[in-house]
Amino acid sequence: MDSLHSTMNQHVKGKHLSLEERVIIQTSLKDGCSPSTISYEVRRGTVSLYHGKQKRYKADQGQSVYQINRRHCGRKSAFLKKAGFINYVIKHFFEDGWSLDVCANRSLAAGEFSHYQTVCTRTLYNYVDQGLMTIKNYDLPEKLKRNTKLHHVRQNKKKLGRSIEERPKEIEQRSEFGHWECDLVGS
C-alpha cells in the first residue's frame, strides 16, 4: 500500500482521544509500540500496582484522568469568589431600590470594594438571566419592557395562484392545442 491508498485511519493532530483509542494504545503498548508517540496518554493512564513496584497503563484510568482534567480547564466563574459583592448588590437592590448598574458603580466610587472584588454591570445582568442571584428578571422594571428577541422569524411567502400539480390528467397527454408546458421568466 502506498500513502495515497492507505486504509489506516490517520490521526488528526489536536484531536481528543476516545475510550476505544485508549484501548488501542493499551494493546499497542503490549505489542512494543514506542512510548514517545503516546507519552501524554501513557503518563495520564499509568497506574502503580503491587505497592508501586510495577506500573501498568490502564485505558479506564486514562479516560477518567482526562475527564477530570477537562472539568478543571477553562475560565471559572467569579460568582462564588465575589460573594461579598453579590450580597452587597442584592441588599441595596431590594432595600434601597438601586439598579444593578448603580450598585456596581457606587461600590467602586465609594471605595467599598476594589476593582478585583467586583464584577461589571453586564455580568450582573448575566447572573440574573442564569438564575444565580435572588434577583429575577421580573424584579427589573425596564428589562420586561424591552423586546430582546435576537432572531427574526421569516414569514412564508404567499402562494400566488394554483399549483401546476393540480391540473387535470388529460393535459399530460397534450392532445389539444394550447396544452404545453414551458418555462417563463417574469419581470
C-alpha positions in Angstrom: 0.0 0.0 0.0 1.3 3.4 -0.8 0.5 6.6 1.1 -2.3 7.6 -1.3 -4.2 4.4 -0.9 -3.7 3.7 2.8 -6.6 2.0 4.6 -5.3 3.1 8.0 -7.2 5.9 9.8 -4.9 8.9 10.0 -4.7 10.5 13.5 -5.6 14.2 13.4 -3.3 16.4 15.4 -5.0 18.1 18.3 -8.0 15.7 18.3 -9.1 14.2 21.6 -8.8 10.5 22.2 -11.8 8.3 22.7 -12.1 5.3 25.0 -11.7 3.0 22.1 -8.5 4.7 21.0 -7.2 4.5 24.6 -7.8 0.7 24.5 -5.8 0.6 21.2 -3.0 2.4 23.0 -3.1 -0.1 25.8 -2.8 -3.0 23.3 -0.1 -1.2 21.3 2.0 -0.8 24.4 1.8 -4.6 25.0 3.0 -5.0 21.4 6.0 -2.8 22.0 5.0 0.5 20.4 7.3 3.4 21.1 6.0 5.4 24.2 7.3 8.7 22.8 4.4 8.8 20.3 1.8 8.4 23.0 3.7 9.9 26.0 1.0 12.2 27.3 -1.6 9.4 27.3 0.9 7.0 28.9 1.6 9.4 31.7 -2.1 10.1 32.1 -3.2 6.5 32.3 -0.2 4.8 34.1 -1.2 3.3 37.5 1.0 1.7 40.1 0.4 -1.9 41.0 1.7 -4.1 43.9 2.6 -1.2 46.3 4.2 0.8 43.5 6.6 -1.8 42.3 5.0 -2.3 39.0 3.4 0.3 36.7 0.9 -0.5 34.0 -1.2 1.5 31.6 -5.0 1.3 32.0 -7.3 2.9 29.4 -10.1 3.4 32.0 -7.7 5.4 34.2 -6.5 7.5 31.3 -10.1 8.3 30.4 -11.1 9.2 34.0 -8.0 11.5 34.4 -8.8 13.1 31.0 -12.4 13.8 32.1 -11.2 15.3 35.4 -8.7 17.5 33.6 -11.4 18.6 31.2 -13.7 19.6 34.1 -10.9 21.8 35.5 -9.9 23.5 32.3 -11.4 26.8 31.1 -12.2 30.0 32.9 -14.0 29.7 36.2 -17.0 31.8 37.2 -16.3 34.8 39.5 -19.7 34.3 41.2 -18.5 32.3 44.2 -15.3 34.2 44.6 -17.1 37.6 44.8 -19.9 36.6 47.1 -19.5 39.7 49.3 -20.1 42.0 46.4 -23.1 39.9 45.2 -24.6 40.1 48.7 -24.0 43.9 48.7 -25.8 44.2 45.3 -28.8 42.1 46.5 -29.1 44.1 49.7 -29.1 47.5 48.1 -31.3 46.4 45.2 -34.1 45.3 47.5 -33.7 47.7 50.4 -32.7 50.9 48.7 -34.2 50.3 45.2 -30.9 50.7 43.4 -30.4 49.3 39.9 -27.7 46.8 39.1 -25.7 49.5 37.3 -25.9 51.8 40.3 -24.8 49.0 42.7 -21.8 48.2 40.6 -20.6 51.8 40.1 -21.4 53.1 43.6 -19.4 50.3 45.2 -16.4 51.4 43.2 -16.9 55.1 43.6 -17.4 54.9 47.4 -14.4 52.6 47.7 -16.3 49.9 49.5 -14.9 47.3 47.0 -11.9 47.3 44.8 -12.0 46.6 41.1 -10.9 43.0 41.7 -13.7 42.4 44.2 -16.5 43.4 41.8 -18.0 42.3 38.5 -19.2 44.6 35.8 -22.9 45.5 35.2 -23.2 43.2 32.2 -22.0 40.3 34.3 -24.6 41.1 37.0 -27.4 41.0 34.3 -26.0 37.7 33.1 -26.1 36.3 36.6 -29.8 37.4 36.8 -30.5 35.7 33.5 -28.8 32.5 34.6 -30.8 32.4 37.9 -27.7 32.6 40.1 -29.0 35.6 42.1 -32.2 36.0 44.1 -33.0 39.0 41.8 -35.2 37.8 39.0 -36.0 39.4 35.6 -39.5 40.4 36.8 -37.8 42.5 39.6 -36.1 44.6 36.9 -38.7 47.1 35.7 -37.1 48.1 32.4 -36.0 44.6 31.4 -39.5 43.4 30.9 -40.5 46.4 28.8 -37.7 45.8 26.2 -38.1 43.4 23.3 -35.0 41.3 23.4 -35.7 39.0 20.5 -32.5 38.4 18.7 -33.8 36.4 15.8 -36.4 37.3 13.2 -38.9 34.6 12.2 -39.3 34.6 8.4 -42.9 34.5 7.2 -43.8 32.2 4.4 -44.3 33.7 1.0 -47.9 34.0 -0.2 -48.9 31.4 -2.8 -49.9 33.1 -6.0 -52.4 31.1 -7.9 -52.9 27.3 -8.1 -50.0 24.8 -8.3 -49.1 23.1 -11.5 -49.7 19.7 -9.8 -53.4 20.5 -9.6 -54.0 20.4 -13.3 -56.2 17.6 -14.9 -54.6 14.4 -16.1 -55.8 14.8 -19.7 -53.4 17.8 -20.1 -50.5 15.5 -19.7 -51.3 13.8 -23.0 -51.0 17.1 -24.9 -53.7 16.1 -27.4 -55.4 19.6 -27.7 -53.9 22.8 -28.9 -52.7 25.0 -26.0 -51.7 22.2 -23.7 -48.0 22.6 -23.5 -45.5 23.4 -20.8 -42.8 26.0 -20.9 -40.5 27.9 -18.5 -41.0 31.7 -18.4 -39.2 34.4 -16.8 -41.5 37.2 -15.5 -40.3 40.6 -14.6 
